[in-house]
Amino acid sequence: MLMPSGDDNPKPHVDPSVMSECGELVDVPHRFVPADEASRLWAQDRANFGDCRRLNHAKGATIRALTK
């Protein structure tokens, strides 16, 4: 015979990484920016954007899974 656990509605678990915020936009300096620096800044900005999209997808998937 199963004993009641005392908690009929367990709290859903959400991984802390899903709750983090998106990365910041890359600030472009107010000066001449050489091509190699511009490429590095652009790459960092694109990486932040990609990370943010994946994070928001994970948040949506988590919410959908917890509300089924």
CHARMM internal coordinates of N, CA and C (Angstrom, degrees):
IC EDIT
DIST 1 N 1 CA 1.4480
DIST 1 CA 1 C 1.5389
ANGL 1 N 1 CA 1 C 109.25
DIST 1 C 2 N 1.3064
ANGL 1 CA 1 C 2 N 115.78
DIHE 1 N 1 CA 1 C 2 N 134.23
DIST 2 N 2 CA 1.4587
ANGL 1 C 2 N 2 CA 120.88
DIHE 1 CA 1 C 2 N 2 CA 179.06
DIST 2 CA 2 C 1.5204
ANGL 2 N 2 CA 2 C 110.47
DIHE 1 C 2 N 2 CA 2 C -82.62
DIST 2 C 3 N 1.3010
ANGL 2 CA 2 C 3 N 114.72
DIHE 2 N 2 CA 2 C 3 N 137.47
DIST 3 N 3 CA 1.4614
ANGL 2 C 3 N 3 CA 120.10
DIHE 2 CA 2 C 3 N 3 CA 177.99
DIST 3 CA 3 C 1.5282
ANGL 3 N 3 CA 3 C 108.35
DIHE 2 C 3 N 3 CA 3 C -93.46
DIST 3 C 4 N 1.3252
ANGL 3 CA 3 C 4 N 117.44
DIHE 3 N 3 CA 3 C 4 N 140.97
DIST 4 N 4 CA 1.4683
ANGL 3 C 4 N 4 CA 118.66
DIHE 3 CA 3 C 4 N 4 CA 177.56
DIST 4 CA 4 C 1.5290
ANGL 4 N 4 CA 4 C 110.21
DIHE 3 C 4 N 4 CA 4 C -63.72
DIST 4 C 5 N 1.3020
ANGL 4 CA 4 C 5 N 114.54
DIHE 4 N 4 CA 4 C 5 N 140.83
DIST 5 N 5 CA 1.4664
ANGL 4 C 5 N 5 CA 119.74
DIHE 4 CA 4 C 5 N 5 CA -177.29
DIST 5 CA 5 C 1.5207
ANGL 5 N 5 CA 5 C 112.30
DIHE 4 C 5 N 5 CA 5 C -80.34
DIST 5 C 6 N 1.3011
ANGL 5 CA 5 C 6 N 118.03
DIHE 5 N 5 CA 5 C 6 N -15.42
DIST 6 N 6 CA 1.4522
ANGL 5 C 6 N 6 CA 121.07
DIHE 5 CA 5 C 6 N 6 CA -177.16
DIST 6 CA 6 C 1.5159
ANGL 6 N 6 CA 6 C 112.82
DIHE 5 C 6 N 6 CA 6 C 87.46
DIST 6 C 7 N 1.3257
ANGL 6 CA 6 C 7 N 116.75
DIHE 6 N 6 CA 6 C 7 N -11.56
DIST 7 N 7 CA 1.4661
ANGL 6 C 7 N 7 CA 121.08
DIHE 6 CA 6 C 7 N 7 CA 179.50
DIST 7 CA 7 C 1.5216
ANGL 7 N 7 CA 7 C 107.63
DIHE 6 C 7 N 7 CA 7 C -130.95
DIST 7 C 8 N 1.3330
ANGL 7 CA 7 C 8 N 116.20
DIHE 7 N 7 CA 7 C 8 N 92.91
DIST 8 N 8 CA 1.4617
ANGL 7 C 8 N 8 CA 120.72
DIHE 7 CA 7 C 8 N 8 CA -176.84
DIST 8 CA 8 C 1.5213
ANGL 8 N 8 CA 8 C 112.71
DIHE 7 C 8 N 8 CA 8 C -74.90
DIST 8 C 9 N 1.3200
ANGL 8 CA 8 C 9 N 117.78
DIHE 8 N 8 CA 8 C 9 N -19.59
DIST 9 N 9 CA 1.4663
ANGL 8 C 9 N 9 CA 122.46
DIHE 8 CA 8 C 9 N 9 CA 179.56
DIST 9 CA 9 C 1.5210
ANGL 9 N 9 CA 9 C 109.32
DIHE 8 C 9 N 9 CA 9 C -123.24
DIST 9 C 10 N 1.3378
ANGL 9 CA 9 C 10 N 117.55
DIHE 9 N 9 CA 9 C 10 N 83.06
DIST 10 N 10 CA 1.4674
ANGL 9 C 10 N 10 CA 118.10
DIHE 9 CA 9 C 10 N 10 CA 179.90
DIST 10 CA 10 C 1.5240
ANGL 10 N 10 CA 10 C 110.81
DIHE 9 C 10 N 10 CA 10 C -63.84
DIST 10 C 11 N 1.3240
ANGL 10 CA 10 C 11 N 115.66
DIHE 10 N 10 CA 10 C 11 N 147.00
DIST 11 N 11 CA 1.4610
ANGL 10 C 11 N 11 CA 121.22
DIHE 10 CA 10 C 11 N 11 CA -179.97
DIST 11 CA 11 C 1.5286
ANGL 11 N 11 CA 11 C 108.98
DIHE 10 C 11 N 11 CA 11 C -71.43
DIST 11 C 12 N 1.3359
ANGL 11 CA 11 C 12 N 117.81
DIHE 11 N 11 CA 11 C 12 N 128.01
DIST 12 N 12 CA 1.4669
ANGL 11 C 12 N 12 CA 120.35
DIHE 11 CA 11 C 12 N 12 CA 178.55
DIST 12 CA 12 C 1.5281
ANGL 12 N 12 CA 12 C 110.58
DIHE 11 C 12 N 12 CA 12 C -62.02
DIST 12 C 13 N 1.3166
ANGL 12 CA 12 C 13 N 115.48
DIHE 12 N 12 CA 12 C 13 N 144.32
DIST 13 N 13 CA 1.4650
ANGL 12 C 13 N 13 CA 120.39
DIHE 12 CA 12 C 13 N 13 CA 177.38
DIST 13 CA 13 C 1.5246
ANGL 13 N 13 CA 13 C 109.35
DIHE 12 C 13 N 13 CA 13 C -94.29
DIST 13 C 14 N 1.3180
ANGL 13 CA 13 C 14 N 115.90
DIHE 13 N 13 CA 13 C 14 N 131.07
DIST 14 N 14 CA 1.4540
ANGL 13 C 14 N 14 CA 121.96
DIHE 13 CA 13 C 14 N 14 CA 175.12
DIST 14 CA 14 C 1.5285
ANGL 14 N 14 CA 14 C 106.67
DIHE 13 C 14 N 14 CA 14 C -121.83
DIST 14 C 15 N 1.3208
ANGL 14 CA 14 C 15 N 116.03
DIHE 14 N 14 CA 14 C 15 N 123.52
DIST 15 N 15 CA 1.4601
ANGL 14 C 15 N 15 CA 120.28
DIHE 14 CA 14 C 15 N 15 CA -179.98
DIST 15 CA 15 C 1.5236
ANGL 15 N 15 CA 15 C 109.35
DIHE 14 C 15 N 15 CA 15 C -60.22
DIST 15 C 16 N 1.3328
ANGL 15 CA 15 C 16 N 118.05
DIHE 15 N 15 CA 15 C 16 N 132.19
DIST 16 N 16 CA 1.4739
ANGL 15 C 16 N 16 CA 120.71
DIHE 15 CA 15 C 16 N 16 CA -178.76
DIST 16 CA 16 C 1.5272
ANGL 16 N 16 CA 16 C 113.99
DIHE 15 C 16 N 16 CA 16 C -57.06
DIST 16 C 17 N 1.3309
ANGL 16 CA 16 C 17 N 117.62
DIHE 16 N 16 CA 16 C 17 N -29.36
DIST 17 N 17 CA 1.4692
ANGL 16 C 17 N 17 CA 119.07
DIHE 16 CA 16 C 17 N 17 CA -179.63
DIST 17 CA 17 C 1.5198
ANGL 17 N 17 CA 17 C 111.64
DIHE 16 C 17 N 17 CA 17 C -64.84
DIST 17 C 18 N 1.3226
ANGL 17 CA 17 C 18 N 117.14
DIHE 17 N 17 CA 17 C 18 N -26.88
DIST 18 N 18 CA 1.4603
ANGL 17 C 18 N 18 CA 120.66
DIHE 17 CA 17 C 18 N 18 CA 179.66
DIST 18 CA 18 C 1.5222
ANGL 18 N 18 CA 18 C 110.98
DIHE 17 C 18 N 18 CA 18 C -74.24
DIST 18 C 19 N 1.3100
ANGL 18 CA 18 C 19 N 116.67
DIHE 18 N 18 CA 18 C 19 N -25.12
DIST 19 N 19 CA 1.4573
ANGL 18 C 19 N 19 CA 120.75
DIHE 18 CA 18 C 19 N 19 CA -176.68
DIST 19 CA 19 C 1.5285
ANGL 19 N 19 CA 19 C 113.38
DIHE 18 C 19 N 19 CA 19 C -86.79
DIST 19 C 20 N 1.3281
ANGL 19 CA 19 C 20 N 117.96
DIHE 19 N 19 CA 19 C 20 N -2.93
DIST 20 N 20 CA 1.4610
ANGL 19 C 20 N 20 CA 119.90
DIHE 19 CA 19 C 20 N 20 CA -179.26
DIST 20 CA 20 C 1.5329
ANGL 20 N 20 CA 20 C 110.33
DIHE 19 C 20 N 20 CA 20 C -71.76
DIST 20 C 21 N 1.3004
ANGL 20 CA 20 C 21 N 114.96
DIHE 20 N 20 CA 20 C 21 N 164.45
DIST 21 N 21 CA 1.4602
ANGL 20 C 21 N 21 CA 121.11
DIHE 20 CA 20 C 21 N 21 CA 179.99
DIST 21 CA 21 C 1.5259
ANGL 21 N 21 CA 21 C 110.34
DIHE 20 C 21 N 21 CA 21 C -92.19
DIST 21 C 22 N 1.3050
ANGL 21 CA 21 C 22 N 116.30
DIHE 21 N 21 CA 21 C 22 N 163.88
DIST 22 N 22 CA 1.4644
ANGL 21 C 22 N 22 CA 121.55
DIHE 21 CA 21 C 22 N 22 CA 176.77
DIST 22 CA 22 C 1.5234
ANGL 22 N 22 CA 22 C 109.89
DIHE 21 C 22 N 22 CA 22 C -69.28
DIST 22 C 23 N 1.3269
ANGL 22 CA 22 C 23 N 115.39
DIHE 22 N 22 CA 22 C 23 N 154.78
DIST 23 N 23 CA 1.4606
ANGL 22 C 23 N 23 CA 121.22
DIHE 22 CA 22 C 23 N 23 CA 177.39
DIST 23 CA 23 C 1.5164
ANGL 23 N 23 CA 23 C 110.99
DIHE 22 C 23 N 23 CA 23 C -67.88
DIST 23 C 24 N 1.2958
ANGL 23 CA 23 C 24 N 114.72
DIHE 23 N 23 CA 23 C 24 N 164.58
DIST 24 N 24 CA 1.4611
ANGL 23 C 24 N 24 CA 121.25
DIHE 23 CA 23 C 24 N 24 CA -179.02
DIST 24 CA 24 C 1.5291
ANGL 24 N 24 CA 24 C 111.07
DIHE 23 C 24 N 24 CA 24 C -78.12
DIST 24 C 25 N 1.3198
ANGL 24 CA 24 C 25 N 115.03
DIHE 24 N 24 CA 24 C 25 N 156.29
DIST 25 N 25 CA 1.4595
ANGL 24 C 25 N 25 CA 120.26
DIHE 24 CA 24 C 25 N 25 CA 170.32
DIST 25 CA 25 C 1.5201
ANGL 25 N 25 CA 25 C 108.10
DIHE 24 C 25 N 25 CA 25 C -69.56
DIST 25 C 26 N 1.2998
ANGL 25 CA 25 C 26 N 116.58
DIHE 25 N 25 CA 25 C 26 N 150.24
DIST 26 N 26 CA 1.4588
ANGL 25 C 26 N 26 CA 120.96
DIHE 25 CA 25 C 26 N 26 CA 178.07
DIST 26 CA 26 C 1.5274
ANGL 26 N 26 CA 26 C 108.26
DIHE 25 C 26 N 26 CA 26 C -81.17
DIST 26 C 27 N 1.3217
ANGL 26 CA 26 C 27 N 115.38
DIHE 26 N 26 CA 26 C 27 N 127.63
DIST 27 N 27 CA 1.4628
ANGL 26 C 27 N 27 CA 120.19
DIHE 26 CA 26 C 27 N 27 CA 176.82
DIST 27 CA 27 C 1.5251
ANGL 27 N 27 CA 27 C 109.40
DIHE 26 C 27 N 27 CA 27 C -80.99
DIST 27 C 28 N 1.3150
ANGL 27 CA 27 C 28 N 115.81
DIHE 27 N 27 CA 27 C 28 N 128.23
DIST 28 N 28 CA 1.4621
ANGL 27 C 28 N 28 CA 121.20
DIHE 27 CA 27 C 28 N 28 CA 176.43
DIST 28 CA 28 C 1.5222
ANGL 28 N 28 CA 28 C 107.01
DIHE 27 C 28 N 28 CA 28 C -90.34
DIST 28 C 29 N 1.3264
ANGL 28 CA 28 C 29 N 117.36
DIHE 28 N 28 CA 28 C 29 N 127.09
DIST 29 N 29 CA 1.4728
ANGL 28 C 29 N 29 CA 119.73
DIHE 28 CA 28 C 29 N 29 CA -178.91
DIST 29 CA 29 C 1.5306
ANGL 29 N 29 CA 29 C 111.78
DIHE 28 C 29 N 29 CA 29 C -61.77
DIST 29 C 30 N 1.3245
ANGL 29 CA 29 C 30 N 115.35
DIHE 29 N 29 CA 29 C 30 N 151.44
DIST 30 N 30 CA 1.4692
ANGL 29 C 30 N 30 CA 121.61
DIHE 29 CA 29 C 30 N 30 CA 177.68
DIST 30 CA 30 C 1.5227
ANGL 30 N 30 CA 30 C 108.92
DIHE 29 C 30 N 30 CA 30 C -88.47
DIST 30 C 31 N 1.3070
ANGL 30 CA 30 C 31 N 115.01
DIHE 30 N 30 CA 30 C 31 N 65.15
DIST 31 N 31 CA 1.4620
ANGL 30 C 31 N 31 CA 122.14
DIHE 30 CA 30 C 31 N 31 CA 179.49
DIST 31 CA 31 C 1.5272
ANGL 31 N 31 CA 31 C 106.80
DIHE 30 C 31 N 31 CA 31 C -162.98
DIST 31 C 32 N 1.3165
ANGL 31 CA 31 C 32 N 115.90
DIHE 31 N 31 CA 31 C 32 N 176.18
DIST 32 N 32 CA 1.4538
ANGL 31 C 32 N 32 CA 119.57
DIHE 31 CA 31 C 32 N 32 CA 174.89
DIST 32 CA 32 C 1.5244
ANGL 32 N 32 CA 32 C 108.40
DIHE 31 C 32 N 32 CA 32 C -63.73
DIST 32 C 33 N 1.3224
ANGL 32 CA 32 C 33 N 115.77
DIHE 32 N 32 CA 32 C 33 N 130.91
DIST 33 N 33 CA 1.4657
ANGL 32 C 33 N 33 CA 120.62
DIHE 32 CA 32 C 33 N 33 CA -179.55
DIST 33 CA 33 C 1.5276
ANGL 33 N 33 CA 33 C 107.58
DIHE 32 C 33 N 33 CA 33 C -113.98
DIST 33 C 34 N 1.3378
ANGL 33 CA 33 C 34 N 117.01
DIHE 33 N 33 CA 33 C 34 N 114.39
DIST 34 N 34 CA 1.4656
ANGL 33 C 34 N 34 CA 120.21
DIHE 33 CA 33 C 34 N 34 CA 178.20
DIST 34 CA 34 C 1.5362
ANGL 34 N 34 CA 34 C 110.74
DIHE 33 C 34 N 34 CA 34 C -61.22
DIST 34 C 35 N 1.3118
ANGL 34 CA 34 C 35 N 115.86
DIHE 34 N 34 CA 34 C 35 N 156.06
DIST 35 N 35 CA 1.4667
ANGL 34 C 35 N 35 CA 121.49
DIHE 34 CA 34 C 35 N 35 CA -175.05
DIST 35 CA 35 C 1.5256
ANGL 35 N 35 CA 35 C 112.57
DIHE 34 C 35 N 35 CA 35 C -57.25
DIST 35 C 36 N 1.3320
ANGL 35 CA 35 C 36 N 118.06
DIHE 35 N 35 CA 35 C 36 N -40.96
DIST 36 N 36 CA 1.4695
ANGL 35 C 36 N 36 CA 118.93
DIHE 35 CA 35 C 36 N 36 CA -178.18
DIST 36 CA 36 C 1.5264
ANGL 36 N 36 CA 36 C 111.44
DIHE 35 C 36 N 36 CA 36 C -66.80
DIST 36 C 37 N 1.3385
ANGL 36 CA 36 C 37 N 117.40
DIHE 36 N 36 CA 36 C 37 N -37.45
DIST 37 N 37 CA 1.4601
ANGL 36 C 37 N 37 CA 121.01
DIHE 36 CA 36 C 37 N 37 CA 177.08
DIST 37 CA 37 C 1.5303
ANGL 37 N 37 CA 37 C 110.50
DIHE 36 C 37 N 37 CA 37 C -69.82
DIST 37 C 38 N 1.3260
ANGL 37 CA 37 C 38 N 116.62
DIHE 37 N 37 CA 37 C 38 N -41.07
DIST 38 N 38 CA 1.4665
ANGL 37 C 38 N 38 CA 120.61
DIHE 37 CA 37 C 38 N 38 CA 178.27
DIST 38 CA 38 C 1.5232
ANGL 38 N 38 CA 38 C 110.31
DIHE 37 C 38 N 38 CA 38 C -61.16
DIST 38 C 39 N 1.3331
ANGL 38 CA 38 C 39 N 116.72
DIHE 38 N 38 CA 38 C 39 N -40.82
DIST 39 N 39 CA 1.4641
ANGL 38 C 39 N 39 CA 120.21
DIHE 38 CA 38 C 39 N 39 CA 178.69
DIST 39 CA 39 C 1.5196
ANGL 39 N 39 CA 39 C 110.97
DIHE 38 C 39 N 39 CA 39 C -64.06
DIST 39 C 40 N 1.3285
ANGL 39 CA 39 C 40 N 116.76
DIHE 39 N 39 CA 39 C 40 N -41.40
DIST 40 N 40 CA 1.4669
ANGL 39 C 40 N 40 CA 120.73
DIHE 39 CA 39 C 40 N 40 CA 179.31
DIST 40 CA 40 C 1.5267
ANGL 40 N 40 CA 40 C 110.60
DIHE 39 C 40 N 40 CA 40 C -64.83
DIST 40 C 41 N 1.3433
ANGL 40 CA 40 C 41 N 117.01
DIHE 40 N 40 CA 40 C 41 N -44.49
DIST 41 N 41 CA 1.4661
ANGL 40 C 41 N 41 CA 120.81
DIHE 40 CA 40 C 41 N 41 CA 179.22
DIST 41 CA 41 C 1.5306
ANGL 41 N 41 CA 41 C 111.02
DIHE 40 C 41 N 41 CA 41 C -64.01
DIST 41 C 42 N 1.3195
ANGL 41 CA 41 C 42 N 116.00
DIHE 41 N 41 CA 41 C 42 N -42.45
DIST 42 N 42 CA 1.4598
ANGL 41 C 42 N 42 CA 120.41
DIHE 41 CA 41 C 42 N 42 CA 178.63
DIST 42 CA 42 C 1.5322
ANGL 42 N 42 CA 42 C 110.55
DIHE 41 C 42 N 42 CA 42 C -62.11
DIST 42 C 43 N 1.3479
ANGL 42 CA 42 C 43 N 116.75
DIHE 42 N 42 CA 42 C 43 N -44.05
DIST 43 N 43 CA 1.4602
ANGL 42 C 43 N 43 CA 120.79
DIHE 42 CA 42 C 43 N 43 CA -179.95
DIST 43 CA 43 C 1.5253
ANGL 43 N 43 CA 43 C 110.75
DIHE 42 C 43 N 43 CA 43 C -62.78
DIST 43 C 44 N 1.3311
ANGL 43 CA 43 C 44 N 117.37
DIHE 43 N 43 CA 43 C 44 N -40.44
DIST 44 N 44 CA 1.4701
ANGL 43 C 44 N 44 CA 120.28
DIHE 43 CA 43 C 44 N 44 CA 178.34
DIST 44 CA 44 C 1.5250
ANGL 44 N 44 CA 44 C 110.86
DIHE 43 C 44 N 44 CA 44 C -64.94
DIST 44 C 45 N 1.3278
ANGL 44 CA 44 C 45 N 116.75
DIHE 44 N 44 CA 44 C 45 N -41.73
DIST 45 N 45 CA 1.4595
ANGL 44 C 45 N 45 CA 120.84
DIHE 44 CA 44 C 45 N 45 CA 179.19
DIST 45 CA 45 C 1.5299
ANGL 45 N 45 CA 45 C 110.68
DIHE 44 C 45 N 45 CA 45 C -63.35
DIST 45 C 46 N 1.3248
ANGL 45 CA 45 C 46 N 117.32
DIHE 45 N 45 CA 45 C 46 N -42.90
DIST 46 N 46 CA 1.4779
ANGL 45 C 46 N 46 CA 121.45
DIHE 45 CA 45 C 46 N 46 CA 178.87
DIST 46 CA 46 C 1.5277
ANGL 46 N 46 CA 46 C 110.07
DIHE 45 C 46 N 46 CA 46 C -65.14
DIST 46 C 47 N 1.3249
ANGL 46 CA 46 C 47 N 118.03
DIHE 46 N 46 CA 46 C 47 N -39.18
DIST 47 N 47 CA 1.4643
ANGL 46 C 47 N 47 CA 121.09
DIHE 46 CA 46 C 47 N 47 CA 178.33
DIST 47 CA 47 C 1.5306
ANGL 47 N 47 CA 47 C 110.12
DIHE 46 C 47 N 47 CA 47 C -63.68
DIST 47 C 48 N 1.3423
ANGL 47 CA 47 C 48 N 116.34
DIHE 47 N 47 CA 47 C 48 N -44.17
DIST 48 N 48 CA 1.4713
ANGL 47 C 48 N 48 CA 119.90
DIHE 47 CA 47 C 48 N 48 CA 177.62
DIST 48 CA 48 C 1.5191
ANGL 48 N 48 CA 48 C 110.86
DIHE 47 C 48 N 48 CA 48 C -60.77
DIST 48 C 49 N 1.3233
ANGL 48 CA 48 C 49 N 117.12
DIHE 48 N 48 CA 48 C 49 N -42.37
DIST 49 N 49 CA 1.4656
ANGL 48 C 49 N 49 CA 121.12
DIHE 48 CA 48 C 49 N 49 CA -179.97
DIST 49 CA 49 C 1.5289
ANGL 49 N 49 CA 49 C 110.36
DIHE 48 C 49 N 49 CA 49 C -64.32
DIST 49 C 50 N 1.3314
ANGL 49 CA 49 C 50 N 117.48
DIHE 49 N 49 CA 49 C 50 N -44.65
DIST 50 N 50 CA 1.4610
ANGL 49 C 50 N 50 CA 120.57
DIHE 49 CA 49 C 50 N 50 CA 178.85
DIST 50 CA 50 C 1.5084
ANGL 50 N 50 CA 50 C 111.85
DIHE 49 C 50 N 50 CA 50 C -63.08
DIST 50 C 51 N 1.3411
ANGL 50 CA 50 C 51 N 116.63
DIHE 50 N 50 CA 50 C 51 N -42.44
DIST 51 N 51 CA 1.4660
ANGL 50 C 51 N 51 CA 120.54
DIHE 50 CA 50 C 51 N 51 CA 177.35
DIST 51 CA 51 C 1.5237
ANGL 51 N 51 CA 51 C 110.21
DIHE 50 C 51 N 51 CA 51 C -60.67
DIST 51 C 52 N 1.3238
ANGL 51 CA 51 C 52 N 116.56
DIHE 51 N 51 CA 51 C 52 N -41.32
DIST 52 N 52 CA 1.4677
ANGL 51 C 52 N 52 CA 121.21
DIHE 51 CA 51 C 52 N 52 CA -179.06
DIST 52 CA 52 C 1.5267
ANGL 52 N 52 CA 52 C 110.97
DIHE 51 C 52 N 52 CA 52 C -64.93
DIST 52 C 53 N 1.3224
ANGL 52 CA 52 C 53 N 117.02
DIHE 52 N 52 CA 52 C 53 N -42.75
DIST 53 N 53 CA 1.4667
ANGL 52 C 53 N 53 CA 119.62
DIHE 52 CA 52 C 53 N 53 CA 178.31
DIST 53 CA 53 C 1.5186
ANGL 53 N 53 CA 53 C 111.07
DIHE 52 C 53 N 53 CA 53 C -61.62
DIST 53 C 54 N 1.3394
ANGL 53 CA 53 C 54 N 116.92
DIHE 53 N 53 CA 53 C 54 N -43.87
DIST 54 N 54 CA 1.4630
ANGL 53 C 54 N 54 CA 120.47
DIHE 53 CA 53 C 54 N 54 CA 178.91
DIST 54 CA 54 C 1.5257
ANGL 54 N 54 CA 54 C 110.75
DIHE 53 C 54 N 54 CA 54 C -65.11
DIST 54 C 55 N 1.3281
ANGL 54 CA 54 C 55 N 117.04
DIHE 54 N 54 CA 54 C 55 N -39.54
DIST 55 N 55 CA 1.4587
ANGL 54 C 55 N 55 CA 121.42
DIHE 54 CA 54 C 55 N 55 CA 178.12
DIST 55 CA 55 C 1.5257
ANGL 55 N 55 CA 55 C 110.54
DIHE 54 C 55 N 55 CA 55 C -62.75
DIST 55 C 56 N 1.3154
ANGL 55 CA 55 C 56 N 117.34
DIHE 55 N 55 CA 55 C 56 N -46.25
DIST 56 N 56 CA 1.4661
ANGL 55 C 56 N 56 CA 120.16
DIHE 55 CA 55 C 56 N 56 CA 179.67
DIST 56 CA 56 C 1.5265
ANGL 56 N 56 CA 56 C 111.32
DIHE 55 C 56 N 56 CA 56 C -65.21
DIST 56 C 57 N 1.3262
ANGL 56 CA 56 C 57 N 117.65
DIHE 56 N 56 CA 56 C 57 N -34.82
DIST 57 N 57 CA 1.4663
ANGL 56 C 57 N 57 CA 120.64
DIHE 56 CA 56 C 57 N 57 CA 175.15
DIST 57 CA 57 C 1.5228
ANGL 57 N 57 CA 57 C 110.02
DIHE 56 C 57 N 57 CA 57 C -64.02
DIST 57 C 58 N 1.3303
ANGL 57 CA 57 C 58 N 116.90
DIHE 57 N 57 CA 57 C 58 N -43.18
DIST 58 N 58 CA 1.4649
ANGL 57 C 58 N 58 CA 121.17
DIHE 57 CA 57 C 58 N 58 CA 178.69
DIST 58 CA 58 C 1.5231
ANGL 58 N 58 CA 58 C 111.23
DIHE 57 C 58 N 58 CA 58 C -63.76
DIST 58 C 59 N 1.3152
ANGL 58 CA 58 C 59 N 116.89
DIHE 58 N 58 CA 58 C 59 N -38.98
DIST 59 N 59 CA 1.4713
ANGL 58 C 59 N 59 CA 120.18
DIHE 58 CA 58 C 59 N 59 CA 177.85
DIST 59 CA 59 C 1.5321
ANGL 59 N 59 CA 59 C 109.97
DIHE 58 C 59 N 59 CA 59 C -62.61
DIST 59 C 60 N 1.3150
ANGL 59 CA 59 C 60 N 116.81
DIHE 59 N 59 CA 59 C 60 N -45.73
DIST 60 N 60 CA 1.4641
ANGL 59 C 60 N 60 CA 120.32
DIHE 59 CA 59 C 60 N 60 CA 179.57
DIST 60 CA 60 C 1.5176
ANGL 60 N 60 CA 60 C 111.74
DIHE 59 C 60 N 60 CA 60 C -63.02
DIST 60 C 61 N 1.3302
ANGL 60 CA 60 C 61 N 116.85
DIHE 60 N 60 CA 60 C 61 N -42.68
DIST 61 N 61 CA 1.4667
ANGL 60 C 61 N 61 CA 120.26
DIHE 60 CA 60 C 61 N 61 CA 179.98
DIST 61 CA 61 C 1.5231
ANGL 61 N 61 CA 61 C 110.52
DIHE 60 C 61 N 61 CA 61 C -65.07
DIST 61 C 62 N 1.3170
ANGL 61 CA 61 C 62 N 117.34
DIHE 61 N 61 CA 61 C 62 N -39.04
DIST 62 N 62 CA 1.4622
ANGL 61 C 62 N 62 CA 121.02
DIHE 61 CA 61 C 62 N 62 CA 178.28
DIST 62 CA 62 C 1.5158
ANGL 62 N 62 CA 62 C 111.27
DIHE 61 C 62 N 62 CA 62 C -64.90
DIST 62 C 63 N 1.3103
ANGL 62 CA 62 C 63 N 116.59
DIHE 62 N 62 CA 62 C 63 N -45.80
DIST 63 N 63 CA 1.4613
ANGL 62 C 63 N 63 CA 120.44
DIHE 62 CA 62 C 63 N 63 CA 179.50
DIST 63 CA 63 C 1.5208
ANGL 63 N 63 CA 63 C 111.02
DIHE 62 C 63 N 63 CA 63 C -61.99
DIST 63 C 64 N 1.3470
ANGL 63 CA 63 C 64 N 116.92
DIHE 63 N 63 CA 63 C 64 N -44.20
DIST 64 N 64 CA 1.4737
ANGL 63 C 64 N 64 CA 120.10
DIHE 63 CA 63 C 64 N 64 CA 178.46
DIST 64 CA 64 C 1.5225
ANGL 64 N 64 CA 64 C 110.84
DIHE 63 C 64 N 64 CA 64 C -61.36
DIST 64 C 65 N 1.3369
ANGL 64 CA 64 C 65 N 117.74
DIHE 64 N 64 CA 64 C 65 N -41.39
DIST 65 N 65 CA 1.4617
ANGL 64 C 65 N 65 CA 120.86
DIHE 64 CA 64 C 65 N 65 CA -179.14
DIST 65 CA 65 C 1.5284
ANGL 65 N 65 CA 65 C 111.72
DIHE 64 C 65 N 65 CA 65 C -66.78
DIST 65 C 66 N 1.3300
ANGL 65 CA 65 C 66 N 116.44
DIHE 65 N 65 CA 65 C 66 N -37.43
DIST 66 N 66 CA 1.4665
ANGL 65 C 66 N 66 CA 119.72
DIHE 65 CA 65 C 66 N 66 CA -178.13
DIST 66 CA 66 C 1.5186
ANGL 66 N 66 CA 66 C 113.23
DIHE 65 C 66 N 66 CA 66 C -78.20
DIST 66 C 67 N 1.3192
ANGL 66 CA 66 C 67 N 117.58
DIHE 66 N 66 CA 66 C 67 N -18.21
DIST 67 N 67 CA 1.4710
ANGL 66 C 67 N 67 CA 119.40
DIHE 66 CA 66 C 67 N 67 CA -177.39
DIST 67 CA 67 C 1.5207
ANGL 67 N 67 CA 67 C 112.74
DIHE 66 C 67 N 67 CA 67 C -101.95
DIST 67 C 68 N 1.3273
ANGL 67 CA 67 C 68 N 117.48
DIHE 67 N 67 CA 67 C 68 N 6.78
DIST 68 N 68 CA 1.4760
ANGL 67 C 68 N 68 CA 119.94
DIHE 67 CA 67 C 68 N 68 CA 177.71
DIST 68 CA 68 C 1.4935
ANGL 68 N 68 CA 68 C 110.49
DIHE 67 C 68 N 68 CA 68 C -71.49
END
COOR INIT
IC SEED 1 N 1 CA 1 C
IC BUILD
